[in-house]
Amino acid sequence: MRVIYAGGGTGGHINPAISVADYAKTRDKEHEALFIGTKSGLETRLVPKAGYDIEYIDIQGFDRKKLWRNAATVAKLIKARADCNRIIKEFKPDCVVCTGGYVSGPVMMAAAKQGVAALIHEQNVYPGLTVKGSEKYAEYLALSFDETINHMTAKEKCVVTGNPVRMQIINADRKAARRKLNIKRPFALIFGGSLGAQKINDTVIDMLDRVIKDDKIELMFGTGERNYKAVTEEIEKRGIKLNEHVRVLPYIDDIADVMAAADVVAARSGAITVSEIAVLKKPSILIPSPNVVRNHQEQNAREFERHGAAAVITENELTADVLYDKMQKMLDDKKALARMSAALEPLAKTDALEKIYELMLKMSEKTNKKR
């Protein structure tokens, strides 16, 4: 099967597409993949690192506040559609799989024009503009939550698959990961998503002195690539001396092993992150971003909290002392950690890749009937 995958900008859009491609490769020895992305997103690094070819288009999202800027966006969309038409004609895919981000829009449009069956996956409860705008072009709307169907017009195209979680996450082993990473202490992982989060970064910087002074835990802190220089410069400016038990990284490439090894994860509550936390059964401190459509990250976080599977700290509540005290209290109470891990069991879904692959087979059959 020849498949075009599209999803761009953040790891939350790119990693699901890579997950599906990796899974398809295990099911089909003749699987050929081509990704479409932009040169401004993490796909420039993540897709080649995963071993896949990628073509780039120039596209940007619509500005809802400064509408006058959208003239340039429309011009780019027209050019991007033409580029996607060319790419699809040349590659001749059997189907197209899009996982969100504004790069998916022109890909879905071009696939429909070229008669190639396509699906678009929505990770969150509330569908984004790209997914809503792609309804009429899609063969399937692959959703992560039943509730999302209520927000779609083309309900007959909706299939609830869940969020595709990377096979590396599903297969990760805690003991093996701790040996690999040489973790011998209670281990906390903190990150603010693939691009980083300013508020989380500032908070962690503020609490590093306590972490180092207490010297009780291992800490790995992912700043996001765009913030790494500013974070490390601020650490140096304050005279904070990191030791072997505190690691500050721009991006955590081996996140499957790191998350598997962790005792507590403190992170944003985007759909893919919480799905991975659930699969690995990791007690977590969720810090929802307030800057998302319909506050869906807090909804994700509160759902985990309701099940007793996570603690929630909003940005308004977030301080160095609040985060450190909560994290240390959790690490000190092994019985509470065990209860939180058990509470994640009903929230973990591991069959999304299989469900999406079955849709890909159906789409491939439909596309090839037209040829």
N, C-alpha and C positions, 0 to 999 in steps of 0.2 A: 504494500500500500504506500502510495506517495501522498504525503500530507504537508500542507502549509500550516504553520502555527504562528499566531500573532498575539502579542501582549507586551506592553512596554511601560517604561518609566520606573516603577518600583519592583522590588522583589515579590511583592504581593500579587503582581500580575504576571511576572516572568516565570517565577518558580513553578506555578501550577502548569504552565505550558510545557516546561522542561520535564515535569513529573509525568505528564501524559505521554510525551515523546519517549521518555525512558521506558515507560510501561509498554507502549506499543511495540518498541524494539524487542522486548522479551517475548511478545506474543507473535510477532511476524518477522521472520528472518530477512524478508525483502523490504522491510520498512525503510522508507527514505523520507527524511525530514528537511524542510527549509523554513527558517524563521524569518519573519518580517518585523522590523523594529525601527527605532530612531537612534540617531547618534548621540542623543542627549540623555538617554536612560541607562540603567544598569545592564540592560541587555547586551550592550557593547562588550561587557566583560563576562557576564554569566553564561551567555549562549555559547560563545567559542570555548569557554572553559568546560562546558558540558559536552563538547565535541560535535556541535552542530553548525551548519552553514547559516549565515544570516544575510539578508538584503536590507538595506536601509531606505526609508522614505522620510521626507521632511513634512512633519505634521505637528500641530499644536492644539491644545484644548481651547474651547471658547471661554472668553472672559465675561463672566456674568455681571461684573460691576462696571467695567469700562468698555461699553459696547462698541465704541468707535474703533477699538483695536481689532474687532472681529472681521473687518474687511480683509486684512492680511491672512487671517485664519481661513476664510472661505477660499481665497486664492490658493493657499497651500493645500486645502482639501481637494480642490479640483486637480491640481498637479499630482497629489498623492494617489487619487483614484486612477489616473492614467498610468502611473508607475505600477500600481498593483495589478491593473489589467495586463500590463506587459509581463510582469513576473509570473502571473498565473498562466498566461499563454505559453510562456517558455518552459515552466516547470511541469505543467499538466498534472496538477494534483488530483487525487481521487476524492479528497474532501479537505475542508478547511476547519481548523479549530482555533477560536479566539478566546482569550482569557481576560479581556478588559483593557482599560487604558485607551486613550484617544486614538492610538495606532490601529485599534481593532475596527474602527468605523469604516475607513476607506477599503480595508481588506474585505469586510463583509459585503460592501456595495459591489466591489469588483467580482467577488465570487458569484454573487447572484447574476450579474451581467454575463459572466462566462459560463453559467449553467453548472457551477460546481456547488454541491450541497455543503452547507457550512453550519456550524453551531457556535454559539457564544455562551461562555460560562459566567455566571454572576456569583461572586463569593459572599456577598452580604445579603442581609434581609431586604433592604431597600435597593432596588436596581439603580445603577448610575445612568447618566445621560447617554453614554455610548451603548449600553445594553438596551435601553428603551428605544433609542434611535435605530437599532439593528433588528428589531422585532420582525419587520416586514421582509428582511433579507434572509432570515435564518430558517433553516430546516428544523432545528431544535434550539430551545432555550434551556440550557442546563443550569439548574438552580441548586443552591445549597440548603435552602430552607423551604418547607411547605408554605409558609406564610407569604413568600415572595410571589407566589402565583396570583395572589389578590391584587398585586400591584402591576400585573402585566395585562396587556390588551389581548394578545394572541395566546390565550390560555391553553388552546389545543396543542401548541408547540412546546409547552413546558414539561420538562422531565426533572424530577428532583434526584440529583446524583450525590449531593454532598460536596464537600471541598476536596479536591485531589491533593493528597498528602504524599510527599516524596517517599519513594521506596526506601531511601537511606534512613528516613525518620522511622518508618514502619519497622524496619529491620534492625534499628539501633539497639545495642545492648549496654545497659548501665555499667556492669562490671568491666566489660572489655573496654568501654570508653574511658573509664576512670584509670585503668591500667595504661592505656595509650597516652592519656594526657598527664599521667603521673599525679593524680589527685588523691590526696590522703587526708584531707580535712573536709569539714562541711564546705560545700561549694555553692556559691551564688552566681548566677548569670544575670547581667543587666544589659538590655539593649533597647533602643528606641525605634526599631524598624530598620529596613534596609537603608534608608536615607538619614537615619538618626532623628533625634528630637531635642531641640534646644533646652526645653525645660528639664527634661530628664538628665541631659548632660550637665547642666548647671547644678542640679541637685546632687548628682554623684560626685562632682568635683568638691562640693561643700562637705560631703561626708567622708572623703578619702582619709582625712587626718584621723578620724575615729576608727576607721577600718584598720589602718596601719598601726595605730597606737594599741588597740585591743589585740591585734594579731591572733585572731581566733579562726579566721576563715580564709578560703581561697575565693577570689573575686575576679571574674572576667567581665569587662565592660566594653561593649561595642558602641562607638561614638557615631557611626555613620561616616562615610568617606568625606563628605563635604564639610564635616565639622571637626575632623580629626586634628588638623593643624591648630585650630583655635583652642581645642581642649588641651592638647599637650603643651601649648604655649602658656595657657592659664595655669596649668599644673606647675610648670617650671617657674612662672612668675611668683606663685605663692610659696615656692620653696618646698613643695611636697616631694618627698623622696619615696618613690615606689620601691617595693621590695619584690622578691620572687613569688610572693603569693597574690600579688595584684597585677593583673595584666590589662592594659588599655590598647584596644585594637580599632582600626578604622572600620573593618568589616570582618565578620566571623565566617570564613569560608567553610569550615568543617562544623557547621551548626548542628548537624545531626549528632555527632559525637559529643559536642559540648553540651547540648541540651540534654542528651541522655545521661551525661555524667553529673549534671547539676542536681542539687537537692531542692533549690528554690529558683524560680525564674521570675524576674521582674521585667515587664515589657508592656508595650502597647497592646491593645486588644483587637487588632485587625483580624479579619476572618481566618486567614491562613495561619497566623500566629497561634490563635486559640485552638484551631483544629490540630496543629502539631503538638501543642501542650497537652491536649486531651489524649491524643494517640500515645504519647510517651508517659501519660499519667503523672505529670509534673505539677506539684503544688506551685502556685504562682501568686504574685502580686501584680494585678493588672492596673495599668495607668492609662485609661482611655484618652485618646486625642479628642479635644473639643472642636477641632477644625475639620470635621467631616460631615457629609450630608446626613441630615436627620439624626445626628448623634448616634450612629449605629455602633460605634465602638463601645460606648457606655452600655448600650443594650446587650452587646456580647458579654461584657464584663459582668453585668448584673445577673445575667442568666447563669454564669459560672458561680457567682456568689450565692445565688438562690439554691444551688445544688450543694453548697458547702465545699466547692471545689477550688475556690480562689478567694483572696482578699482583694478589695478594690480601694484604690486611692485616687481621687480625682485630682486634676491639676491644681485646683484651688486649695486642696488640702496638702499638696505635696511639698514637703520640706526635707532637708537632709536628716533631721532627727526623726521625723515620722517614718521615712523610708527605712532608715537603719534600724530603728527600734522594732518595726514590724518584721523586717527581714530576720533580725537576730532572734526575736521571740519565736518565729516559725522554726528556725534552724535548731533552737534549743529544745523543741517539743517534738520528739520523734513520733509519738503516738498521734499527735495532731496532723503531722505530715502524712502518716499512713492513712488517716481518715480522709484527707483531701485527695490522696491518690485514688482511693477506692471510689470516691464520689465522682471521679472523672470517667469511670467505666461506661456509664450510659451515654456520655457525651462524645465518646470516641467513635468515629466512623472511618472504616478502613477500606470500604469497597467502592469508593467513588471512581477510582481509576478503571476498574472493571466495567462499571456502568457507562462511563464516557467512551471507553473502547468499543463497547457494543453499539453505541450510537454511531461511532465512526464507521463500523462495518456496514451499518444500514445506509449511511450517507454515501459510502463508496459504491455500494451496489446501485443506488439511485443515480449517481453521477454517471456511472459507466453504462447504464441503460440508455442514456441520452446520446452517447457517443457512437 
